[in-house]
Amino acid sequence: MKLNLGRKFEVKKYLVTLLLATLTLVSVACGSEETDNQADANELSGAVSIDGSGTVYPLMARIADEFMTSVEEGVSVEVGRAGTSAGMQKYVVGETDFSNASRPIKDEEVAELEANDIDSKEFKVALDGLTLVINPENDWATEMTEEEIKTMFVTGNIKDDDHVLWSDIRPEWPSEEINFYGPNENHGTYEFFVDVIIEKQDLVEGINLQQEYSTLVSLVSEDVNGIAFFGYGYYANNDDKITAVSVDFGNGPVAPSLETIAEDGPYANFTRPVFTNLNLDAAKEKPQVKAFAEYIFSTGATTFAGETGFAPLPDNELDEALDFIQKLN
């Protein structure tokens, strides 16, 4: 039987074409897998741990949420709000990567970090305005002088027994006892008020100090004779429940706002920077920690300060912090 040579050539041509097509598909698949693996390798993962200031919490939580949903979906950023001092006690022993604070770090905390061989740096993240709030039905104390506020919160200044009446502040005000509220000793806001505003004097006896700012909002919203102090953001997010006191620093009453809160502005006497402390060792060892730190100062602190009740820092201060972090290696 004779073999058809033309047919034999066609079969060989078909087999060669099939083999080339198969090799091409394998090559494309391998290349695609390699590209996917490279992409996966560029995606960050792991956890970032943050605790500290309840005042700074809304800002840092908002930054963390955006970072996890829009920047690095593989990273988990956990933000706590134990209070500045309570958060610092975790941070100085290396339990957290960041520690938020509504007052500067203390010398003894720096000493603890050094004793534990932790390299740390404090960064400003935004500006806050200490805000005095009253019940919406209180229509007499909507404006007070700085001196009246300082005097009324200090023990023994007005009454020996600290049962202070509104009429003790101004005779035309009601003869009703004032109920004082504020954050407890875990919070940097408490320390700022005591150390800076009333210059390390003792608060009035019987002041109701709370861990949760939401509790303070509720207490004042239900007490026509209540007055409390805390960060501007908690007032701004609850201005349907409480009223902010405008403060006269000598040139007429000034209401706290994003426009007046500034270290050289009309609300300067009650303005303070808020901070985050970064464990530099963690930033060098864990890429996700460094990436989140960079995001805070490149995007987060500016973008989300206003919506969470903070005045943003000047661009040059944020740029300086970002440059420092980017150079860590």
Secondary structure, 3 states (H helix, E strand, C coil): CCCCHHHHHHHHHHHHHHHHHHHHHHHHHHHHHHHHHHHHHHCCCEEEEEEECCCCHHHHHHHHHHHHHHHCCCEEEEECCCCHHHHHHHHCCCCCCEEEECCCCCHHHHHHHHHCCCCEEEEEEEEEEEEEEECCCCCCCCEEEHHHHHHHCECCCCCCCCCCEHHHHCCCCCCCECEEEEECCCCHHHHHHHHHHCCCCCECCCCEEECCHHHHHHHHHCCCCEEEEEEHHHHHCCCCCCEECEEECCCCEECCCCCCCCCCCCCHHHEEEEEEEEEHHHHHHCHHHHHHHHHHHHHHHHHHHHHHCCECCCHHHHHHHHHHHHCCC
